[in-house]
Amino acid sequence: MLERLLEDGLCIAPATMVEIAAAFAGNLPEQKWFLGQAGISFVEPWTSSDLESSHAAWNAYVKRRRTEKIARRPIADILIGGFAVNRQGLVTRNPADFKPWFPRLVIREP
């Protein structure tokens, strides 16, 4: 799937860049090299639209959590969803973590 999407351009959210640090034992140059070799951009700017999308989603999540028994949601997922909704979508194995907070987000599941 990633190979097919590569021609359109792939990027990761700033929060994802931080999340995957442990997979590279905190070696940032190695992480950057790997992503560069894979053709995945990691320098896409965080925009005001990303902030607004994330802000609205987090507010919706907190309001719902106060009234219902729902799973805890890491703030990183909200930031990633807010970033992805303003781009061409998200590739994820856990679409259910994003759908309630980002109904217009294009999600591709491998």
C-alpha positions as CSV (number, residue, x, y, z in Angstrom):
1,M,0.0,0.0,0.0
2,L,2.7,2.4,0.9
3,E,4.5,1.7,-2.4
4,R,1.3,2.6,-4.3
5,L,0.8,5.8,-2.3
6,L,4.4,6.8,-2.6
7,E,3.9,8.4,-6.0
8,D,1.4,10.8,-4.5
9,G,3.9,11.7,-1.7
10,L,4.0,10.3,1.8
11,C,4.6,12.3,5.0
12,I,4.3,11.7,8.6
13,A,2.9,14.1,11.2
14,P,5.3,15.8,13.7
15,A,3.7,13.7,16.5
16,T,4.4,10.5,14.5
17,M,8.0,11.5,14.1
18,V,8.2,11.7,17.9
19,E,6.2,8.5,18.5
20,I,8.6,6.4,16.4
21,A,11.8,7.6,18.1
22,A,11.9,4.5,20.2
23,A,11.9,2.2,17.1
24,F,15.3,3.9,16.3
25,A,16.6,3.8,19.8
26,G,16.4,7.6,19.9
27,N,18.9,7.9,17.0
28,L,17.4,10.8,15.1
29,P,19.9,10.9,12.3
30,E,19.2,7.2,11.6
31,Q,15.5,7.8,11.8
32,K,15.8,10.7,9.3
33,W,17.9,8.6,7.0
34,F,15.5,5.7,7.0
35,L,12.5,8.0,6.3
36,G,14.4,9.7,3.5
37,Q,15.4,6.4,1.9
38,A,11.8,5.3,2.1
39,G,10.6,8.5,0.4
40,I,8.6,9.7,3.4
41,S,8.8,13.4,4.3
42,F,9.1,14.3,8.0
43,V,9.3,18.0,7.6
44,E,5.8,19.0,6.7
45,P,4.8,22.1,8.6
46,W,2.2,22.0,11.3
47,T,-0.4,24.6,10.2
48,S,-3.1,26.6,11.7
49,S,-5.6,24.3,10.0
50,D,-4.0,21.4,11.7
51,L,-4.3,23.2,15.1
52,E,-7.9,24.0,14.4
53,S,-8.8,20.4,13.4
54,S,-7.0,18.9,16.4
55,H,-8.5,21.5,18.8
56,A,-12.1,20.7,17.7
57,A,-11.5,16.9,17.8
58,W,-9.9,17.1,21.3
59,N,-12.8,19.2,22.6
60,A,-15.3,16.7,21.1
61,Y,-13.4,13.8,22.7
62,V,-13.3,15.4,26.2
63,K,-17.0,16.4,26.1
64,R,-17.9,12.8,25.2
65,R,-15.6,11.3,27.7
66,R,-17.2,13.4,30.5
67,T,-20.6,12.0,29.7
68,E,-19.9,8.5,28.5
69,K,-17.6,5.6,29.4
70,I,-15.3,5.6,26.3
71,A,-11.7,4.5,25.9
72,R,-8.9,6.9,26.8
73,R,-7.4,8.5,23.7
74,P,-3.8,9.6,23.5
75,I,-3.4,13.2,22.5
76,A,-0.9,12.1,19.9
77,D,-3.7,10.4,17.9
78,I,-5.7,13.6,17.9
79,L,-2.7,15.5,16.7
80,I,-2.0,12.9,14.0
81,G,-5.6,13.0,12.9
82,G,-5.7,16.8,12.8
83,F,-2.6,16.8,10.6
84,A,-3.9,14.0,8.3
85,V,-7.4,15.5,7.8
86,N,-5.8,18.5,6.1
87,R,-3.8,16.4,3.7
88,Q,-4.6,13.3,1.6
89,G,-5.6,11.1,4.5
90,L,-4.1,8.6,6.9
91,V,-2.7,5.1,6.6
92,T,-3.3,3.2,9.8
93,R,-4.1,-0.2,11.2
94,N,-6.4,1.3,13.8
95,P,-9.0,3.3,12.0
96,A,-11.5,3.1,14.8
97,D,-9.2,5.4,16.9
98,F,-9.7,8.2,14.4
99,K,-13.1,7.9,12.8
100,P,-15.2,9.2,15.7
101,W,-13.1,12.4,16.0
102,F,-12.4,13.0,12.3
103,P,-15.5,11.9,10.3
104,R,-14.2,13.4,7.0
105,L,-10.7,11.9,7.3
106,V,-9.8,9.6,4.4
107,I,-8.5,6.5,6.1
108,R,-6.6,3.7,4.3
109,E,-6.1,0.5,6.2
110,P,-3.3,-1.9,5.0
